[in-house]
């Protein structure tokens, strides 16, 4: 495990100790035009992702234009099975959010 992964694992462990009531995290990806995409992960799976396990989101999400339409890219994502693309966690971005306070432990 490299230094970045070990730092991410330590960050996840510290977060879990500080916020034991959190059961899920929303992993969010932003594309170039500014669309958000993501997945909701159980917090216990996040440590595996931080240690280097694959975190995948559909590759085609980055093909959408600013109005939500697909770029004219031929058959990409239509004939290849819409493959997932690997993603990485960003250190220092794991934080509780105020709008979830009423939901902690229930969602």
TALIN-V452352 format. One record per run of one state. SS is the DSSP state (@ for helix, = for strand, . for the rest). FROM is the first residue (numbers start at 1). TO is the last residue. If there is no record, write none. Layout:
{{SS:FROM:TO} {SS:FROM:TO}}
//
This chain:
{{.:1:2} {@:3:18} {.:19:23} {=:24:30} {.:31:35} {=:36:42} {@:43:50} {.:51:54} {=:55:58} {@:59:63} {=:64:64} {.:65:69} {=:70:70} {.:71:83} {=:84:87} {.:88:97} {@:98:100} {.:101:107}}
//
